Amino acid sequence: MNRGGSSPSAAANYLLCTNCRKVLRKDKRIRVSQPLTRGPSAFIPEKEVVQANTVDERTNFLVEEYSTSGRLDNITQVMSLHTQYLESFLRSQFYMLRMDGPLPLPHRHYIAIMAAARHQCSYLINMHVDEFLKTGGIAEWLNGLEYVPQRLKNLNEINKLLAHRPWLITKEHIQKLVKTGENNWSLPELVHAVVLLAHYHALASFVFGSGINPERDPEISNGFRLISVNNFCVCDLANDNNIENASLTGNNFGIVDSLSELEALMDRMKRLREEREDEEASQEEMTTRFEKEKKESLFVVSGDTFHSFPHSDFEDDMIITSDVSRYIEDPGFGYEDFARRGEEHLPTFRAQDYTWENHGFSLVNRLYSDIGHLLDEKFRMVYNLTYNTMASHEDVDTTTLRRALFNYVHCMFGIRYDDYDYGEVNQLLERSLKVYIKTVTCYPERTTKRMYDSYWRQFKHSEKVHVNLLLMEARMQAELLYALRAITRHLT
Amino acid sequence: MEKMSRVTTALGGSALTGRTMHCHLDAPANAISVCRDAAQVVVAGRSIFKIYAIEDEQFVEKLNLRVGRKPSLNLSCADVVWHQMDENLLATAATNGVVVTWNLGRPSRNKQDQLFTEHKRTVNKVCFHPTEAHVLLSGSQDGFMKCFDLRRKDSVSTFSGQSESVRDVQFSIRDYFTFASTFENGNVQLWDIRRPDRCERMFTAHNGPVFCCDWHPEDRGWLATGGRDKMVKVWDMTTHRAKEVHCVQTIASVARVKWRPECRHHLATCSMMVDHNIYVWDVRRPFVPAAMFEEHRDVTTGIAWRHPHDPSFLLSGSKDSTLCQHLFRDASQPVERANPEGLCYGLFGDLAFAAKESLVSTESGRKPYAGDRRHPIFFKRKLDPAEPFVGLASSALSVFEMEPGSGSMSWFVDTAERYALAGRPLAELCDHNAKVARELGRNQVAQTWTMLRVIYSSPGLASAASLNHSVGKGSSCGLPLMNSFNLKDMAPGLGSETRLDRSKGDTRSDTVLLDSSTTLITNEDNEETEGSDVPADYLLGDVEGEEDELYLLDPEHAHPEEPEYVLPQEAFPLRHEIVDTPPGPEHLQDKADSPHVSGSEADAASLAPVDSSFSLISVSHALYDTRLPPDFFSALVCDMLRFYAEQGDVQMAVSVLIVLGERVRKDIDEQTQEHWYTSYIDLLQRFCLWNVSNQVVKLSTSRAISCLNQASTTLHVNCSHCKRPMSSRGWVCDRCHRCASMCAVCHHVVKGLFVWCQGCSHGGHLQHIMKWLEGSSHCPAGCGHLCEYS
């Protein structure tokens, strides 16, 4: 089996990392610095996005129709690289924030704030603090979780689990929310809240993964908002994307190297398509591959934390510096690998036993009408979205690649597809990409420009945004599946 | 057992016997299939694959096909099918995309026969050809259907569903070469097994995935499909275009559908989510299932009729790890429990009401109420025996026709429009509203307003005078029409005894309606006496027979006049408020709660002789002197509001609530208030009184109500030139870059209210057009049209 691509890049990572570590240390002392790039994203050069934007009238139309703030925010700008998807994204987001639903409008925004706070995503928090006040929310609530009604506070537990370890959600959690006397949640309300939580956890992944810059225009900031914004330090506002040093952006790798990498990837994809039938993997082999992928994903991040900075150090940093934590409790609770060594074996989620199409959809749509269709369309859209291009090559069938990305995310959340050969993941996704995926889906707040830059160097930015979209939706679906399965179990 | 003998003949000798029973499996089942001898059933799931023998009293495990030390994914079955020609042949579809065939005739422990690993994704369905021994069809998530010849190692042909996942494949029972497949995008395709290049026919059957389909066992062209959109549809495929012949709406997504043998219109369904029951539907009766099996505790995943010619045995497997045999005679029949009733308003206010005959006849035991025979006839009643449906209970249909003018609600409209609810001091509001009510001849209401004024505003000379006036006035007239819309329509219906000739069983027919309505004595003759100042003169004969329930407040007064005199309802609250007796409110309460309100009122009223008005005034003066706080009355006022609301005059209740505001609000619970508000707003909107309803919404303090005005506030405008929606601003079109609405008078853009003539469609600023049309009757645009402005 050819895994040529992985070893050199791993070595390269290592080289970079000593370098990077120095920068990070240095950077910690000078917390305040300005983002490197202007424009909507810190990762993507401004002209890439803007170029695409000016041509696109459709986006403007969509923004007018569905945006809650009524302007083109940075997320939308970056997403508008994929207009087809943007439409279903905005439509579903608009529906859950503004249209008929069991929850009052300010509550919806507050839940969004709670969800974003789990990942310290100040961009989303600011945005929704604004909207929260605009829709008539009580300003006092913004002082933190202690100031909100018990009912909303109760949501904290499920928010925490959904964001970091969705597989721990059981029907007992649901029961605790549904049957608590005066503070209880009705099932439609709960489903609405769960959809919002999953959406904003996933969106936080996208924001960090694409390095979305904070909104700049000052005109919308009213008095209160200024204050609340000022509570965050500048590094928060920049989503920590600026820890990159200009000296690092100079590429250490020859172009020839990465070109051959791309060729090799395409070669492997082609081979996978053609030679599938020849390779008769036994059942044990398949199971092992899934387990291996799970295990490896564990290794992926521990490696990364090792060469960025020590784990505890990082977390302390987070808690102290950000005011975001007032919207959450237990801020130390984070992603923990599904396949932890030495712990009791958690049952794998068999995808075929609880699928979105068959089960999730029916439940969601039953309790919160129409959102099912919108989400269904969005998942379908992102799964099938392709331009049949890869970097400079055209007419490429990227199905296997997209499926590998999607299933890899689910794999990290312990969801297994019987009909998928997890060996493919290993062949198609290089190590640096795996690091990126793992970070974006599990610890989005730790994403750096280096990670973003280090994989698929030949690919266009729009393609990397496409990857981010896939990661985001895969994550949202995984969270929803776990939550909805728990609700189903509660119902039966 | 007669039933059994009938079954025996149907099956030609081999009788099926058994009872409703279930057995526990070790793991959740995904699918089941029956052997052709109807004595064995195979159950397959993620971690189970067993054959059970069906015996009379129980299921007996016969064979475990899951052999080998290590569980293989090939054994994780999504579907299983037993060949209907060969008792030894089975096929399973595995979740990892493998199709496996099993030969029970193999001597070894492992019965696995062949392995087809051609599908890339989960195989959702496998299906044997009904008559060919070696042909197997599979449909997979990867969008392909494959046809296998079991004598060969690989597939014979592959059918492509254009990258949409295949959810079900079924060979047609009658057409040798045809099979149907259903897809995740809602399509159904018909294929000829000989032509793998393209499908014969394709149509969209459902919105969302079509999970299952089943060919009718006898009717060649009928195909039933079930989808995630909670529908079962029956298609006639014989015609040129597939035609939907029946549609059954279920309460959850449909996972399996199976035609019931020997019953042309019956089919069984089960759901994949939320709903655990199995339903048998008569497709001609799509709203109520013909039978229902409720044994399972989790979703049912597989259903199968035990024998292709026996309609009474149904087998099912479920996620709750049980295998069940259901007997049709043990099924619960929702139809039995349901009380089919229909109620519908016609275009002109006619009311049709249908109910099961048995239901009507039980009610007919009650005696029709006396005392209302002399009432004018409001409705004519026709009785129509509705056509019985599949031998079910026949039902009685009554149609109530509205006599022209009788149901007029003009008082309601007038009142709503003329009432003042806010913006002035309380006293003025009350006076104004009292005046409005009086002018409309609703004296009780007028009286109430006056009373409220007296209670809640500061005392003065004027109040005494108006009180005097209204008392005199109020007592002079009969019971005003206070009842609601519904009651009003129904109550007189009771009195009407005329029926059309073809009605049958009229004795029971007139009793359907509410008994409480009889207590409302509507008497139109009262109008004549209006204006008379002497209440004692007025005689109302309707109260016969109700005296025994009267509450006598003042026996020595009441007795002499009792049978003849009636004071209107107004006098009632008045009396209690003014006579300074603490127990007053309780008495009122008693009466308000009693169903015979009007009766007791009649009696309470009867104590008012000529001099009553005088005494009343004097009492009220005394009242002011003692300065009772308004709070003292609030309980009373609340009762009064409830009384009005119960009578159906929710208008009064809401109006008073708004006018009094904080004074009474806290005494009535939120929900009741909300309920009143919503009913009043609903009524107003039915009468197109948008302005009033809006005002009410605005003035309401209930959160749920006031947010009504905040929902769907967007108004979409289309450009007058290109007919496209104008998205950014209401007056400039982004597409044709023209101003859409110009004022015909001043030729400027209209940015606010735009008024236009419906004849020539010219228009402009509201003020400009008004001014213009004062001077000229022609259109300001010069088109020559004679515009009308109203």
Chai-1 contact restraints between the chains, C-beta under 6 A:
chainA,res_idxA,chainB,res_idxB,connection_type,confidence,min_distance_angstrom,max_distance_angstrom,comment,restraint_id
A,E64,B,S727,contact,1.0,0.0,6.0,A-B,restraint_1
A,Q283,B,S72,contact,1.0,0.0,6.0,A-B,restraint_2
A,Q283,B,L73,contact,1.0,0.0,6.0,A-B,restraint_3
A,Q352,B,T95,contact,1.0,0.0,6.0,A-B,restraint_4
A,Q352,B,T122,contact,1.0,0.0,6.0,A-B,restraint_5
A,N358,B,M272,contact,1.0,0.0,6.0,A-B,restraint_6
A,H359,B,M273,contact,1.0,0.0,6.0,A-B,restraint_7
A,S362,B,S253,contact,1.0,0.0,6.0,A-B,restraint_8
A,S362,B,M273,contact,1.0,0.0,6.0,A-B,restraint_9
A,L363,B,M273,contact,1.0,0.0,6.0,A-B,restraint_10
A,D418,B,L73,contact,1.0,0.0,6.0,A-B,restraint_11
A,D418,B,T95,contact,1.0,0.0,6.0,A-B,restraint_12
A,D418,B,N96,contact,1.0,0.0,6.0,A-B,restraint_13
A,D419,B,N96,contact,1.0,0.0,6.0,A-B,restraint_14
A,D419,B,G97,contact,1.0,0.0,6.0,A-B,restraint_15
A,D419,B,R121,contact,1.0,0.0,6.0,A-B,restraint_16
A,D419,B,T122,contact,1.0,0.0,6.0,A-B,restraint_17
A,T492,B,D298,contact,1.0,0.0,6.0,A-B,restraint_18
